[in-house]
C-alpha cells in the first residue's frame, strides 16, 4: 500500500490528471450553454451530464472509472443528492473553443500514456456526456410541446468534440 496519489498509478502528473478530471465537467457545461435555455432545462441538462459521469464509475476502463470518481469527489455525487451548481460562462462560444482545445490536449496525452482501449473509452465517454446533455431538454416550442431536442449550436458542439477527439 502506498500513499502515492491516484493519478500516479496511471503514470500521470498532477497537471495531466487535472486536465483529464476537469474535462468531463467542462464538456457538460459547454454542451449545456451551447444554446441558452431556461433554468429548468439547464438543470435537466446538468443532471443528465452528471448521471453520465456517475455511471462511468462502473466502467470496464479503470482509467475512466477513476476519473469519474475523482470528478464526483470534486463536484458532488448525484446519487447522494448533491447538485452541481450551473456554470454560466460569460462567453459560451469562447468557453466551448477552450474545451475543444483541452479535449485535443487530452487526446494527445492519452495516446502517449495509456492503452488504446482506455484512451478510446475516455474519449467516447466525453462524447456520451455531451450527447446526454444536448438531448436532455428540448428548446423552443410552447409549454414544453414542440421545439428542437438538439439545437444546431448543440449539435455543432457535440460534433466538433467528436471530431476533435477522433484526431
C-alpha positions as CSV (number, residue, x, y, z in Angstrom):
1,X,0.0,0.0,0.0
2,X,1.3,3.4,-0.9
3,X,0.4,7.0,-0.3
4,X,1.0,8.0,-3.9
5,X,-1.8,9.9,-5.5
6,X,-4.2,8.0,-7.6
7,X,-3.1,9.7,-10.8
8,X,0.5,8.4,-10.2
9,X,-0.9,4.8,-10.6
10,X,-1.7,5.7,-14.2
11,X,1.5,7.5,-14.9
12,X,0.1,11.0,-14.9
13,X,1.5,14.2,-13.4
14,X,-0.8,16.3,-11.2
15,X,-1.5,18.7,-14.1
16,X,-2.2,15.9,-16.6
17,X,-4.6,14.3,-14.1
18,X,-6.2,17.8,-13.6
19,X,-6.8,18.0,-17.3
20,X,-8.4,14.6,-17.5
21,X,-10.6,15.1,-14.4
22,X,-11.6,18.7,-15.3
23,X,-12.7,17.8,-18.9
24,X,-15.9,15.9,-18.2
25,X,-17.5,18.7,-16.2
26,X,-16.2,21.2,-18.8
27,X,-17.8,19.2,-21.6
28,X,-21.1,19.1,-19.6
29,X,-21.0,22.9,-19.2
30,X,-20.1,23.6,-22.8
31,X,-22.8,21.4,-24.2
32,X,-25.3,22.9,-21.8
33,X,-24.5,26.6,-22.7
34,X,-24.3,26.0,-26.4
35,X,-27.9,27.1,-26.5
36,X,-29.3,29.4,-23.8
37,X,-32.2,27.6,-22.0
38,X,-34.5,28.2,-19.1
39,X,-33.2,27.3,-15.6
40,X,-35.4,24.2,-15.6
41,X,-33.9,22.9,-18.9
42,X,-30.4,23.8,-17.7
43,X,-30.9,21.8,-14.5
44,X,-32.2,18.8,-16.6
45,X,-29.1,19.0,-18.9
46,X,-26.8,19.2,-15.9
47,X,-28.5,16.3,-14.2
48,X,-28.2,14.2,-17.4
49,X,-24.5,15.0,-17.7
50,X,-23.8,14.2,-14.1
51,X,-25.7,10.9,-14.4
52,X,-23.4,10.0,-17.3
53,X,-20.4,10.9,-15.3
54,X,-21.7,8.9,-12.3
55,X,-22.5,5.9,-14.4
56,X,-18.9,5.8,-15.6
57,X,-17.7,4.8,-12.2
58,X,-18.7,1.3,-13.3
59,X,-16.7,1.5,-16.5
60,X,-14.6,-1.5,-17.5
61,X,-11.8,1.0,-18.1
62,X,-10.0,1.5,-14.7
63,X,-8.9,5.0,-16.0
64,X,-12.5,6.1,-16.8
65,X,-13.8,4.7,-13.5
66,X,-11.1,6.6,-11.6
67,X,-11.6,9.8,-13.5
68,X,-15.4,9.6,-12.9
69,X,-14.9,9.0,-9.2
70,X,-12.5,12.0,-9.0
71,X,-14.9,14.2,-10.9
72,X,-17.7,13.4,-8.5
73,X,-15.4,13.8,-5.5
74,X,-14.9,17.4,-6.7
75,X,-18.4,18.3,-8.0
76,X,-20.7,16.2,-5.8
77,X,-22.4,12.9,-6.3
78,X,-25.9,13.0,-7.8
79,X,-26.6,9.6,-6.1
80,X,-26.2,11.4,-2.7
81,X,-28.5,14.2,-3.8
82,X,-25.6,16.6,-4.3
83,X,-26.2,19.1,-7.1
84,X,-23.6,20.7,-9.3
85,X,-24.2,24.5,-9.5
86,X,-24.9,25.6,-13.0
87,X,-21.8,27.3,-14.5
88,X,-22.6,30.1,-16.9
89,X,-19.5,31.3,-18.7
90,X,-19.6,34.9,-19.9
91,X,-18.5,33.9,-23.4
92,X,-20.1,30.5,-24.2
93,X,-18.5,30.3,-27.7
94,X,-15.1,31.0,-26.3
95,X,-15.6,28.5,-23.5
96,X,-16.6,25.8,-26.0
97,X,-13.5,26.6,-28.0
98,X,-11.3,26.3,-24.9
99,X,-13.0,22.9,-24.0
100,X,-12.3,21.7,-27.6
101,X,-8.6,22.7,-27.2
102,X,-8.3,20.9,-23.9
103,X,-10.0,17.8,-25.4
104,X,-7.4,17.8,-28.1
105,X,-4.7,18.0,-25.5
106,X,-6.2,15.2,-23.5
107,X,-6.5,13.0,-26.6
108,X,-2.8,13.6,-27.4
109,X,-1.9,12.9,-23.7
110,X,-3.8,9.7,-23.6
111,X,-2.3,8.5,-26.9
112,X,1.2,8.7,-25.4
113,X,0.4,7.3,-21.9
114,X,-2.3,4.7,-21.8
115,X,-3.5,1.6,-23.7
116,X,-5.5,2.4,-26.8
117,X,-8.7,0.9,-25.2
118,X,-8.5,3.2,-22.2
119,X,-7.9,6.2,-24.5
120,X,-10.8,5.3,-26.7
121,X,-13.1,4.6,-23.8
122,X,-12.3,8.0,-22.2
123,X,-12.8,9.9,-25.5
124,X,-16.1,8.1,-26.2
125,X,-17.3,8.9,-22.7
126,X,-16.7,12.6,-23.2
127,X,-18.9,12.5,-26.4
128,X,-21.5,10.5,-24.5
129,X,-21.6,13.2,-21.8
130,X,-22.2,15.8,-24.5
131,X,-24.8,13.6,-26.1
132,X,-26.7,13.2,-22.8
133,X,-26.6,16.9,-22.1
134,X,-27.8,18.1,-25.5
135,X,-30.6,15.5,-25.6
136,X,-31.9,16.1,-22.1
137,X,-34.3,19.0,-22.8
138,X,-35.9,20.4,-25.9
139,X,-35.5,24.1,-26.8
140,X,-38.3,26.2,-28.2
141,X,-41.9,25.2,-28.6
142,X,-44.7,26.3,-26.4
143,X,-45.3,24.9,-22.9
144,X,-42.8,22.1,-23.5
145,X,-44.5,21.0,-26.7
146,X,-42.6,21.0,-29.9
147,X,-39.2,22.6,-30.3
148,X,-35.9,21.0,-31.1
149,X,-34.5,18.2,-29.0
150,X,-31.0,19.1,-30.1
151,X,-30.4,22.6,-31.5
152,X,-27.9,23.4,-34.3
153,X,-25.5,25.0,-31.8
154,X,-25.7,22.0,-29.5
155,X,-25.2,19.6,-32.5
156,X,-22.2,21.7,-33.7
157,X,-20.5,21.5,-30.3
158,X,-21.1,17.7,-29.9
159,X,-19.9,17.0,-33.5
160,X,-16.8,19.3,-33.1
161,X,-16.0,17.4,-29.8
162,X,-16.3,14.1,-31.5
163,X,-14.2,15.3,-34.5
164,X,-11.5,16.7,-32.1
165,X,-11.3,13.5,-30.1
166,X,-11.1,11.3,-33.2
167,X,-7.9,13.1,-34.1
